Amino acid sequence: MTALAHEAPEMPPGSHSDELLWQAWKAMELPEGLRAEIVEGFIEVSPTGRYSHGKASNRLRRELTRFLDEQSSPYVVSNDVNVMHGRKVLISDAFVAPEDDDEFITEDGLGLEARCVALIVEVVSPGHDGLQRDRVRKRRAYARAGIPVYVIIDDYDDHGHVTVLTSPSPEEANYGNSMRRPYGQDVTIPEGPAKGFTIGESITGPRRSGS
C-alpha cells in the first residue's frame, strides 16, 4: 500500500518516543478506506489499494483458506487486523494465525500479538514509497517481530516476482533465507501451518510484459 508517513517529534529513540507515537496512533480518527500503522518510528497512513492489488490478495486468501481447510488446520487466514509487536502496529494484506486466538488478543483489544502469526503476506503497491515500505521497512519490522514466513507479491520486481522469506533474525532485523520466483513459476511455502501451499499464476496472474 502507498503510504503517507507522519514523523514523531524528533527525540532520542526509546520508550518515551514509542509511547508518544502509540498515543498519537490511538487518537487518530481516519476516514473509511484508510488505515494507520506504526513502522520504524513513523505513523504510516495507507489508502485502499488499486484493483490489481485487491485481486491478488483476495485470490491468495481464498486459495490459502481452502488449503488450510483441506488440512483440517487450526489456523485461519485473516486481514485488516492490527498485528501488534510492542508499541508497533502492522496491518498486512493477509496473515495466518490460530483460529482460537483469544489468548493472543492484546490487553486493550486493539489487535493480535505478533507472536501468534505464522505467516504474513504483502502485495506491493506502485510508487517509490510503496516499494520501500513492503520491500524494506516492513521486511525489517516483520523480522524484528519474529514472523516466521514473510511473502511479498511484487508486480514491480522485474515484471513480477514472489519472494518467500524465512528464518527471521529479530536482532538483525532481517531474514536468513529467501526464495524468489518470477510470476509463472510456482513457489511453495516451506514451513509452518501453510507448508506445501503453492503460490502460482492462479494468484499472481502471468508475468508482466512491462512494469
VOBA-1610 file (N, C-alpha, C; in pm, whole numbers, padded with zeros to 5 digits, always signed):
BEGIN
Met+00084-00118+00000Met+00000+00000+00000Met+00088+00124+00000Thr+00053+00224-00082Thr+00122+00351-00077Thr+00088+00420+00054Ala+00187+00487+00115Ala+00165+00540+00250Ala+00209+00685+00261Leu+00141+00759+00348Leu+00184+00890+00389Leu+00244+00874+00528Ala+00368+00917+00548Ala+00435+00895+00676Ala+00428+01021+00760His+00392+01005+00888His+00387+01115+00982His+00491+01089+01090Glu+00591+01178+01098Glu+00703+01155+01188Glu+00670+01208+01327Ala+00717+01136+01427Ala+00702+01182+01565Ala+00794+01299+01590Pro+00771+01378+01697Pro+00866+01483+01732Pro+01006+01425+01746Glu+01105+01499+01695Glu+01241+01446+01692Glu+01297+01434+01833Met+01340+01315+01869Met+01394+01289+02002Met+01467+01157+02000Pro+01550+01129+02100Pro+01624+01003+02102Pro+01529+00885+02101Pro+01563+00776+02026Pro+01477+00659+02024Pro+01468+00597+02163Gly+01358+00531+02188Gly+01340+00465+02318Gly+01196+00463+02357Ser+01171+00425+02481Ser+01035+00401+02525Ser+00950+00527+02521His+01010+00647+02549His+00932+00770+02552His+00879+00805+02414Ser+00965+00800+02312Ser+00920+00829+02176Ser+00822+00724+02128Asp+00844+00598+02165Asp+00748+00493+02130Asp+00612+00523+02189Glu+00610+00570+02313Glu+00484+00599+02380Glu+00412+00716+02313Leu+00488+00819+02271Leu+00427+00932+02200Leu+00359+00886+02072Leu+00430+00805+01995Leu+00371+00752+01871Leu+00247+00669+01901Trp+00257+00585+02003Trp+00146+00498+02041Trp+00022+00579+02076Gln+00039+00683+02156Gln-00075+00766+02196Gln-00132+00842+02076Ala-00044+00889+01987Ala-00091+00959+01866Ala-00169+00866+01776Trp-00120+00742+01761Trp-00189+00643+01677Trp-00327+00613+01734Lys-00336+00594+01865Lys-00465+00559+01925Lys-00566+00673+01912Ala-00516+00796+01905Ala-00606+00911+01898Ala-00653+00942+01755Met-00594+00876+01655Met-00627+00908+01516Met-00769+00863+01481Glu-00838+00947+01405Glu-00968+00912+01350Glu-00958+00924+01198Leu-00955+00810+01132Leu-00933+00808+00988Leu-01063+00787+00913Pro-01079+00850+00797Pro-01197+00822+00714Pro-01192+00680+00660Glu-01307+00630+00620Glu-01314+00494+00565Glu-01223+00482+00444Gly-01156+00368+00435Gly-01065+00345+00322Gly-00920+00373+00353Leu-00891+00423+00474Leu-00753+00447+00516Leu-00723+00363+00639Arg-00595+00332+00656Arg-00551+00258+00774Arg-00417+00313+00818Ala-00388+00301+00947Ala-00265+00358+01003Ala-00185+00250+01073Glu-00053+00251+01048Glu+00040+00157+01112Glu+00152+00236+01178Ile+00221+00173+01272Ile+00344+00230+01328Ile+00459+00143+01280Val+00542+00199+01193Val+00654+00125+01132Val+00780+00209+01141Glu+00879+00160+01215Glu+01011+00221+01222Glu+01007+00370+01254Gly+00936+00406+01361Gly+00937+00543+01409Gly+00845+00638+01336Phe+00755+00584+01252Phe+00658+00666+01180Phe+00519+00608+01196Ile+00420+00696+01189Ile+00282+00651+01165Ile+00260+00660+01016Glu+00230+00548+00952Glu+00209+00543+00808Glu+00061+00523+00779Val+00003+00615+00704Val-00138+00610+00668Val-00149+00564+00524Ser-00222+00453+00503Ser-00227+00390+00371Ser-00369+00387+00317Pro-00387+00423+00190Pro-00520+00413+00129Pro-00547+00272+00079Thr-00673+00247+00047Thr-00709+00119-00014Thr-00633+00101-00145Gly-00586-00020-00172Gly-00506-00045-00291Gly-00587-00044-00420Arg-00516-00036-00533Arg-00581-00039-00663Arg-00638-00178-00690Tyr-00714-00191-00799Tyr-00787-00316-00827Tyr-00695-00437-00834Ser-00582-00425-00905Ser-00492-00540-00921Ser-00437-00586-00786His-00416-00491-00696His-00368-00523-00562His-00470-00608-00487Gly-00595-00561-00488Gly-00702-00635-00420Gly-00729-00770-00482Lys-00717-00777-00614Lys-00743-00904-00683Lys-00644-01010-00640Ala-00515-00976-00636Ala-00412-01073-00596Ala-00430-01115-00450Ser-00454-01019-00360Ser-00468-01055-00219Ser-00594-01136-00195Asn-00703-01106-00265Asn-00826-01185-00249Asn-00809-01327-00301Arg-00743-01340-00416Arg-00717-01475-00469Arg-00635-01556-00370Leu-00530-01494-00316Leu-00444-01565-00222Leu-00523-01608-00098Arg-00602-01518-00043Arg-00678-01553+00078Arg-00775-01667+00051Arg-00841-01666-00064Arg-00935-01774-00097Arg-00863-01908-00110Glu-00752-01909-00184Glu-00682-02036-00207Glu-00615-02087-00079Leu-00560-01995-00001Leu-00494-02036+00123Leu-00597-02084+00226Thr-00713-02023+00229Thr-00820-02069+00317Thr-00862-02210+00279Arg-00877-02234+00150Arg-00915-02369+00102Arg-00808-02470+00141Phe-00681-02433+00125Phe-00570-02523+00159Phe-00572-02559+00307Leu-00587-02459+00393Leu-00587-02485+00538Leu-00709-02568+00578Asp-00822-02542+00515Asp-00943-02621+00544Asp-00922-02768+00507Glu-00857-02791+00393Glu-00833-02929+00349Glu-00736-03001+00444Gln-00650-02925+00512Gln-00557-02984+00608Gln-00620-02999+00746Ser-00746-02956+00760Ser-00811-02951+00892Ser-00723-02877+00992Ser-00665-02767+00945Ser-00570-02691+01025Ser-00643-02607+01130Pro-00582-02590+01247Pro-00637-02498+01347Pro-00605-02352+01317Tyr-00540-02327+01201Tyr-00504-02191+01161Tyr-00600-02140+01054Val-00618-02007+01049Val-00705-01945+00951Val-00634-01825+00889Val-00689-01777+00778Val-00636-01660+00708Val-00720-01538+00746Ser-00653-01429+00780Ser-00722-01305+00814Ser-00653-01188+00745Asn-00719-01072+00750Asn-00659-00948+00701Asn-00727-00831+00771Asp-00673-00711+00749Asp-00729-00589+00809Asp-00743-00598+00960Val-00645-00662+01025Val-00639-00671+01170Val-00503-00617+01214Asn-00501-00542+01322Asn-00374-00492+01376Asn-00292-00607+01433Val-00171-00624+01381Val-00075-00718+01439Val+00021-00634+01523Met+00026-00663+01651Met+00096-00577+01746Met+00227-00641+01793His+00333-00561+01787His+00463-00604+01840His+00513-00492+01930Gly+00488-00505+02060Gly+00516-00396+02150Gly+00429-00277+02114Arg+00493-00161+02091Arg+00421-00041+02051Arg+00422-00022+01899Lys+00451-00129+01825Lys+00447-00124+01679Lys+00315-00185+01631Val+00258-00127+01525Val+00130-00172+01472Val+00147-00202+01324Leu+00118-00324+01282Leu+00137-00367+01144Leu+00006-00424+01090Ile-00030-00384+00970Ile-00152-00433+00906Ile-00113-00489+00769Ser-00140-00616+00747Ser-00095-00682+00624Ser-00213-00710+00531Asp-00179-00754+00410Asp-00283-00794+00315Asp-00340-00930+00349Ala-00264-01013+00419Ala-00313-01142+00468Ala-00216-01193+00574Phe-00270-01267+00670Phe-00182-01335+00764Phe-00250-01461+00813Val-00167-01555+00862Val-00214-01683+00913Val-00188-01689+01062Ala-00293-01718+01139Ala-00282-01725+01285Ala-00383-01829+01335Pro-00372-01871+01459Pro-00466-01970+01511Pro-00610-01917+01508Glu-00703-02004+01471Glu-00845-01965+01475Glu-00888-01936+01618Asp-00840-02018+01711Asp-00867-01997+01853Asp-00761-01900+01904Asp-00789-01771+01892Asp-00686-01670+01916Asp-00709-01586+02041Asp-00801-01627+02127Asp-00837-01544+02242Asp-00716-01508+02329Glu-00625-01603+02347Glu-00511-01576+02435Glu-00411-01479+02374Phe-00426-01450+02244Phe-00331-01363+02176Phe-00387-01222+02151Ile-00512-01199+02188Ile-00568-01065+02174Ile-00501-00974+02276Thr-00457-00857+02231Thr-00387-00766+02322Thr-00481-00723+02434Glu-00420-00683+02544Glu-00499-00650+02664Glu-00600-00540+02638Asp-00563-00445+02549Asp-00654-00335+02518Asp-00754-00371+02408Gly-00741-00493+02352Gly-00834-00538+02250Gly-00813-00477+02112Leu-00699-00409+02090Leu-00676-00340+01963Leu-00621-00429+01853Gly-00574-00549+01886Gly-00519-00636+01782Gly-00469-00767+01838Leu-00393-00837+01755Leu-00334-00966+01793Leu-00184-00950+01814Glu-00133-01022+01912Glu+00011-01022+01935Glu+00084-01092+01820Ala+00193-01033+01775Ala+00268-01086+01661Ala+00316-01228+01685Arg+00336-01266+01810Arg+00391-01398+01840Arg+00302-01513+01793Cys+00174-01486+01765Cys+00085-01594+01719Cys+00079-01605+01567Val+00140-01511+01496Val+00129-01507+01350Val+00236-01596+01287Ala+00191-01691+01204Ala+00282-01787+01142Ala+00331-01742+01005Leu+00252-01659+00937Leu+00285-01617+00800Leu+00216-01484+00774Ile+00286-01397+00703Ile+00230-01268+00663Ile+00255-01247+00514Val+00158-01185+00446Val+00168-01158+00302Val+00145-01010+00277Glu+00230-00951+00194Glu+00208-00816+00144Glu+00210-00817-00008Val+00114-00746-00068Val+00111-00723-00212Val+00159-00581-00234Val+00268-00565-00307Val+00335-00436-00319Val+00255-00341-00408Ser+00245-00216-00363Ser+00180-00111-00441Ser+00283-00029-00516Pro+00240+00043-00621Pro+00335+00120-00701Pro+00386+00243-00627Gly+00489+00305-00683Gly+00545+00426-00626Gly+00664+00394-00536His+00756+00489-00527His+00878+00466-00450His+00848+00430-00306Asp+00755+00502-00243Asp+00728+00476-00102Asp+00663+00340-00083Gly+00571+00304-00173Gly+00508+00172-00162Gly+00610+00059-00175Leu+00704+00074-00268Leu+00807-00028-00286Leu+00897-00037-00163Gln+00943+00078-00115Gln+01033+00078+00001Gln+00964+00025+00125Arg+00837+00054+00136Arg+00763+00014+00256Arg+00757-00138+00270Asp+00712-00207+00164Asp+00694-00351+00175Asp+00823-00429+00154Arg+00912-00378+00069Arg+01037-00449+00044Arg+01141-00427+00154Val+01138-00310+00216Val+01246-00275+00309Val+01193-00254+00451Arg+01109-00152+00471Arg+01069-00117+00607Arg+00989-00228+00675Lys+00890-00282+00604Lys+00809-00385+00667Lys+00882-00518+00673Arg+00972-00541+00580Arg+01058-00660+00590Arg+01135-00658+00721Arg+01195-00543+00754Arg+01268-00531+00880Arg+01173-00544+01000Ala+01057-00480+00989Ala+00962-00483+01102Ala+00912-00624+01129Tyr+00879-00698+01024Tyr+00831-00835+01044Tyr+00942-00925+01098Ala+01066-00903+01053Ala+01177-00981+01106Ala+01197-00950+01255Arg+01191-00821+01292Arg+01205-00784+01433Arg+01096-00850+01518Ala+00977-00863+01460Ala+00865-00923+01533Ala+00873-01075+01535Gly+00969-01132+01462Gly+00987-01278+01461Gly+00883-01351+01379Ile+00821-01284+01281Ile+00724-01352+01194Ile+00798-01459+01114Pro+00759-01588+01126Pro+00839-01695+01065Pro+00847-01692+00913Val+00738-01653+00846Val+00735-01653+00698Val+00675-01520+00651Tyr+00749-01452+00565Tyr+00700-01327+00504Tyr+00699-01344+00353Val+00582-01327+00293Val+00565-01343+00148Val+00539-01207+00086Ile+00616-01174-00018Ile+00600-01049-00091Ile+00557-01080-00234Ile+00439-01034-00273Ile+00391-01048-00411Ile+00411-00912-00477Asp+00500-00909-00577Asp+00553-00780-00625Asp+00544-00769-00776Asp+00443-00696-00823Asp+00428-00672-00967Asp+00544-00594-01025Tyr+00616-00520-00940Tyr+00714-00422-00987Tyr+00858-00470-00975Asp+00874-00596-00939Asp+01006-00657-00930Asp+01033-00732-01060Asp+01098-00664-01156Asp+01136-00726-01284Asp+01018-00800-01347His+00908-00727-01370His+00788-00779-01437His+00711-00880-01353Gly+00738-00887-01226Gly+00658-00969-01136Gly+00733-01085-01075His+00753-01080-00942His+00816-01189-00868His+00746-01209-00734Val+00751-01333-00685Val+00709-01365-00549Val+00834-01401-00470Thr+00849-01340-00354Thr+00961-01369-00265Thr+00908-01426-00134Val+00964-01538-00091Val+00927-01601+00035Val+01048-01595+00128Leu+01034-01525+00239Leu+01142-01506+00335Leu+01115-01588+00460Thr+01217-01658+00509Thr+01205-01740+00629Thr+01329-01721+00717Ser+01328-01782+00835Ser+01437-01774+00932Ser+01463-01630+00976Pro+01366-01567+01044Pro+01385-01429+01087Pro+01491-01417+01196Ser+01566-01308+01191Ser+01661-01274+01296Ser+01618-01140+01356Pro+01544-01141+01467Pro+01497-01015+01524Pro+01608-00916+01556Glu+01721-00966+01603Glu+01832-00877+01640Glu+01888-00805+01517Glu+01894-00874+01405Glu+01949-00816+01283Glu+01842-00753+01195Ala+01714-00769+01233Ala+01602-00715+01155Ala+01609-00763+01010Asn+01631-00894+00993Asn+01643-00949+00858Asn+01603-01095+00860Tyr+01586-01151+00740Tyr+01556-01293+00723Tyr+01677-01365+00668Gly+01700-01486+00719Gly+01818-01561+00680Gly+01804-01633+00548Asn+01680-01669+00510Asn+01659-01745+00387Asn+01557-01675+00298Ser+01581-01684+00167Ser+01494-01619+00070Ser+01478-01705-00054Met+01353-01720-00100Met+01324-01782-00230Met+01253-01678-00316Arg+01300-01656-00437Arg+01241-01556-00526Arg+01212-01622-00660Arg+01085-01615-00703Arg+01045-01679-00828Arg+00966-01580-00913Pro+00987-01582-01046Pro+00908-01494-01133Pro+00764-01543-01144Tyr+00672-01450-01169Tyr+00535-01490-01198Tyr+00537-01593-01310Gly+00453-01694-01297Gly+00450-01803-01394Gly+00523-01925-01345Gln+00610-01909-01244Gln+00674-02023-01178Gln+00621-02035-01036Asp+00586-02157-00998Asp+00530-02179-00865Asp+00638-02163-00757Val+00595-02111-00642Val+00682-02109-00523Val+00601-02166-00408Thr+00663-02256-00331Thr+00592-02330-00227Thr+00639-02287-00089Ile+00543-02264+00000Ile+00576-02226+00138Ile+00647-02344+00204Pro+00768-02322+00261Pro+00850-02435+00307Pro+00825-02479+00450Glu+00750-02402+00529Glu+00738-02437+00672Glu+00611-02376+00730Gly+00579-02421+00850Gly+00466-02366+00922Gly+00334-02428+00881Pro+00221-02375+00931Pro+00090-02433+00900Pro+00054-02426+00752Ala+00115-02335+00676Ala+00089-02326+00532Ala+00192-02403+00450Lys+00274-02486+00516Lys+00376-02564+00444Lys+00311-02646+00332Gly+00367-02635+00210Gly+00314-02706+00096Gly+00218-02624+00012Phe+00176-02508+00062Phe+00088-02421-00017Phe+00169-02356-00129Thr+00113-02359-00250Thr+00184-02308-00367Thr+00123-02178-00415Ile+00209-02080-00436Ile+00167-01953-00495Ile+00209-01956-00642Gly+00111-01951-00730Gly+00139-01960-00873Gly+00058-01859-00952Glu+00045-01886-01080Glu-00019-01792-01172Glu-00166-01771-01140Ser-00230-01867-01078Ser-00372-01850-01044Ser-00391-01740-00939Ile-00286-01705-00868Ile-00292-01597-00770Ile-00232-01469-00827Thr-00114-01478-00886Thr-00043-01357-00930Thr-00084-01310-01069Gly-00142-01400-01150Gly-00156-01372-01291Gly-00025-01400-01362Pro-00021-01385-01494Pro+00101-01413-01570Pro+00208-01309-01550Arg+00329-01342-01591Arg+00440-01247-01585Arg+00406-01124-01666Arg+00434-01004-01611Arg+00401-00879-01676Arg+00491-00854-01796Ser+00434-00793-01900Ser+00516-00759-02017Ser+00596-00633-01992Gly+00557-00555-01891Gly+00629-00434-01854Gly+00578-00384-01721Ser+00666-00328-01640Ser+00626-00277-01510Ser+00696-00146-01484
//
